[in-house]
Amino acid sequence: MVRPRPPLSFPRLSVGRRLSALAHGRPSSLELLGNRYPTDSVTNLTPAIIAKLPLRLHTRPSHPLNTLRTLIESHYPDFAHLSSLSPLVSPYKNFDELSFPQDHPGRAVTDSYYVNKDLMLRTHTSAHEVEVFRRGEDKWLLTADVYRRDEIDGSHYPVFHQMEGARIFSADAAGMKEVEEDNARLRHHLAQANIVIEDVPHISVSNPNQETHDPLHSELVAQNLKLSLNSLMLTLFGGASERGSAPLRVRWIEAYFPFTSPSFEVEVFFRGKWLEILGSGVVRQATLDTANVPNKMGWAFGLGLERIAMILYSIPDIRLFWSTDERFISQFTDREITTFQPYSKYPSCFKDVSFWTPQGVTLHENDFCDVVRDVAGDLVEDVKQIDSFIHPKTNRTSLCYRVNYRSMDRSMSNEEANEMQLQVVSRLQEQFGVEIR
Ligand code: DAH
């Protein structure tokens, strides 16, 4: 996954206990994007998340995410550009069609948002690969909002935006000739550019070719993937004036994704740090078989737009993308990347809460964070667990979280923070049966 997941600091709740905790106060159906859907025992969508579904920041005129999308689209002018697919997908589409194993952690209700057992919010744009290949698109980009339950800090938000890109060729001599020609074109383009690339082998024992693929074809396709993305990195990061005459540095790293092999990640050296930019690989043949294009082969990549926009625009907090404050919005114009001018930073209000969880129940950090987000919205800046222990005699778990309330737009009073913290506490009691210490 492009965003590393936080380590699972707690054992997961046994399903029965956890669901009965969440079932408290659940409506029997939910209206999402104009349609009604029944809920069930796995429903974990919160009103704060539901409110995000229609917003589609990646298509808002002059929004940084929209500008970044159009910049990448203009780098691939002859690709189909898709950006209006619904975020509601089946778990089958999000995971099974892409060869995710049954026990993959991304499937857990603690990590993903479910409307019900058969419907969820997509966790990545790869969820649409089969559908788009099935439509007959050979080269395409798809931009969309994706949803993951996560911790709260300046770079994590439960909704973010990804862009998926893919290109497939006929898996025969004619198709491979096309790949070779494109490789020659891209090599020529990159040879003239101020870029240094650290590569890894296209295929290795730890990053193997797929059995059904001719290794030579796989090499050519992986080469095309790398050349194409090196050229994209040059478009995105190549212009940085602060580097002076120093070259752009890009490095390739072996990776693992259930739906590609070989697989790679790309990192770019920018302002003194290596930054992970995207995941990519040679598309698993199973994906293309399911999409009814078994005679094609090709590559795909997925990148997170917020991450790249935060770097390019120097935007310090991921919540800013959702800001409706004129001081934020009016700074940007379409098709232009400019440095964000921070307006004043307002004071933080830290509030701690310590509690015992009921016997046998473990509250996942993402459950805690969803409660806080639902109460405080974008007034919460980060949440940290500052203590956790198990009482040696009673075996009960005690947790302590520190919530940092801070508005990006205005000064917030201590009373306001107290008010939100009280609501957080009462929801923890009601929904999870915790005992405040
Ligand atoms: N879907 C992956 C994620 O969300 C990113 C990704 C990896 C996309 C490899 C791809 C790919 O298309 O080939 O982390």
Boltz pocket constraint, residues with backbone or C-beta under 6 A from the ligand:
constraints:
  - pocket:
      binder: B
      contacts: [[A, 1], [A, 2], [A, 3], [A, 123], [A, 124], [A, 125], [A, 126], [A, 164], [A, 165], [A, 257], [A, 259], [A, 260], [A, 264], [A, 278], [A, 279], [A, 280], [A, 281], [A, 282], [A, 299], [A, 300], [A, 301], [A, 302], [A, 303]]
      max_distance: 6.0
